[in-house]
């Protein structure tokens, strides 16, 4: 009888552990899905802007952002840099947690570094904007704006 209870207990433990692992994996998958869904929406609007000849440069200039920094040099950060490169909007530097490992046309700082003054810091890490923005605001007087606000703001001009 004791052996049967031990076996049943082990089976219940296995089922509970399996559910825990599956739930944890499901939460991770949902987070990744939300990330890619946001990524897709931003890129879709950005492409629509380009097809309508809407320039992010004009939006930023209209907001009096002539000297900016880009936070996050992943895919979206690189695309933003490429779009602003050779325009009247000066990208003074970039900020990225992997800044020590990056070589780029402008200096790439770590989030813990001191920032030179710019008109705005554009955060390309869309889902983490609130947290990142709050941390940046402790270190600078520059406006902190999300890439999402820039892209959708340009579309509304």
C-alpha positions as CSV (number, residue, x, y, z in Angstrom):
1,X,0.0,0.0,0.0
2,X,2.8,2.4,0.9
3,X,4.5,1.8,-2.5
4,X,1.3,2.6,-4.3
5,X,1.0,5.9,-2.5
6,X,4.6,6.7,-3.3
7,X,4.0,5.9,-6.9
8,X,0.8,8.0,-7.0
9,X,2.6,10.8,-5.3
10,X,5.4,10.7,-7.7
11,X,3.0,10.7,-10.7
12,X,1.1,13.7,-9.2
13,X,4.4,15.5,-8.7
14,X,5.4,14.7,-12.3
15,X,2.1,16.0,-13.6
16,X,2.3,19.2,-11.5
17,X,5.9,19.8,-12.6
18,X,5.0,19.2,-16.2
19,X,2.2,21.8,-15.9
20,X,4.5,24.3,-14.3
21,X,7.1,23.9,-17.0
22,X,4.4,24.1,-19.7
23,X,2.9,27.3,-18.1
24,X,6.3,28.9,-17.9
25,X,7.0,28.1,-21.5
26,X,3.6,29.4,-22.5
27,X,4.2,32.7,-20.7
28,X,7.5,33.0,-22.5
29,X,5.9,32.3,-25.9
30,X,3.1,34.9,-25.2
31,X,5.8,37.5,-24.4
32,X,7.7,36.7,-27.6
33,X,4.4,36.8,-29.6
34,X,3.6,40.3,-28.1
35,X,7.1,41.5,-29.0
36,X,6.9,40.3,-32.6
37,X,3.3,41.6,-33.0
38,X,4.4,45.1,-31.8
39,X,7.5,44.8,-34.0
40,X,5.3,44.0,-37.0
41,X,2.8,46.8,-36.4
42,X,5.7,49.3,-36.1
43,X,7.3,48.1,-39.3
44,X,4.0,48.1,-41.1
45,X,3.3,51.7,-40.2
46,X,6.9,52.7,-41.0
47,X,6.6,51.2,-44.4
48,X,3.3,52.9,-45.0
49,X,4.9,56.2,-44.0
50,X,7.7,55.6,-46.5
51,X,5.2,54.7,-49.3
52,X,3.4,57.9,-48.6
53,X,6.7,59.9,-48.6
54,X,6.3,60.7,-44.9
55,X,9.7,61.3,-43.4
56,X,10.7,60.8,-39.8
57,X,13.2,63.6,-40.3
58,X,10.3,66.1,-40.8
59,X,8.4,64.9,-37.8
60,X,11.4,65.2,-35.5
61,X,12.3,68.6,-36.9
62,X,8.7,69.8,-36.3
63,X,9.1,68.8,-32.7
64,X,12.4,70.7,-32.5
65,X,14.4,67.5,-32.1
66,X,17.5,68.3,-34.2
67,X,20.1,66.5,-32.2
68,X,19.1,63.0,-31.0
69,X,20.4,59.7,-29.5
70,X,19.0,56.3,-30.2
71,X,18.5,53.9,-27.3
72,X,18.6,50.2,-28.5
73,X,20.7,49.3,-31.6
74,X,18.9,46.1,-32.6
75,X,17.0,45.9,-35.9
76,X,14.7,48.9,-35.2
77,X,17.6,51.1,-33.9
78,X,19.7,50.3,-36.9
79,X,16.8,51.1,-39.3
80,X,16.2,54.4,-37.5
81,X,19.8,55.3,-37.7
82,X,19.9,54.5,-41.5
83,X,16.8,56.6,-42.0
84,X,18.2,59.6,-40.1
85,X,21.7,59.3,-41.5
86,X,22.5,62.1,-43.9
87,X,19.5,64.2,-42.9
88,X,19.3,67.4,-40.9
89,X,18.7,65.3,-37.8
90,X,22.0,64.7,-36.1
91,X,22.3,61.3,-34.4
92,X,25.0,62.2,-31.8
93,X,25.3,58.7,-30.2
94,X,23.5,55.5,-29.5
95,X,22.9,53.7,-26.2
96,X,22.8,49.9,-25.9
97,X,23.4,47.4,-23.1
98,X,25.9,45.7,-25.5
99,X,27.7,49.0,-26.2
100,X,31.1,47.6,-25.4
101,X,30.8,45.0,-28.1
102,X,29.5,47.3,-30.8
103,X,31.3,49.2,-33.5
104,X,29.2,51.8,-35.2
105,X,29.4,55.1,-37.1
106,X,28.5,57.0,-34.0
107,X,29.7,56.3,-30.4
108,X,27.7,53.6,-28.6
109,X,27.3,54.1,-24.9
110,X,26.2,51.8,-22.2
111,X,23.0,52.7,-20.3
112,X,25.2,53.3,-17.2
113,X,27.4,55.9,-19.0
114,X,26.9,59.6,-18.7
115,X,25.0,61.1,-21.7
116,X,25.9,64.2,-23.6
117,X,23.0,66.6,-24.0
118,X,20.7,66.0,-27.0
119,X,17.2,67.3,-27.7
120,X,15.7,63.8,-27.5
121,X,16.5,60.2,-26.9
122,X,14.5,57.8,-29.0
123,X,13.9,54.4,-27.4
124,X,13.5,51.6,-29.9
125,X,12.9,48.9,-27.3
126,X,9.2,49.2,-27.7
127,X,7.9,46.8,-25.0
128,X,10.4,48.1,-22.4
129,X,9.9,51.8,-23.1
130,X,8.3,52.7,-19.8
131,X,11.0,51.1,-17.7
132,X,13.9,52.3,-19.9
133,X,12.4,55.8,-20.2
134,X,12.1,56.2,-16.5
135,X,15.8,55.2,-16.1
136,X,16.9,57.6,-18.8
137,X,15.0,60.5,-17.4
138,X,17.0,60.2,-14.2
139,X,20.2,60.9,-16.2
140,X,19.3,63.6,-18.7
141,X,17.1,66.6,-19.3
142,X,16.4,65.5,-22.9
143,X,13.0,64.4,-23.9
144,X,12.6,60.7,-23.9
145,X,10.3,59.4,-26.7
146,X,9.5,56.0,-28.1
147,X,10.1,55.0,-31.7
148,X,6.4,54.1,-31.8
149,X,5.4,57.7,-31.0
150,X,7.8,59.0,-33.7
151,X,6.4,56.6,-36.4
152,X,2.7,57.1,-35.6
153,X,3.3,60.8,-34.9
154,X,4.8,61.3,-38.3
155,X,1.8,59.5,-39.9
156,X,-0.5,62.0,-38.3
157,X,1.3,65.1,-39.6
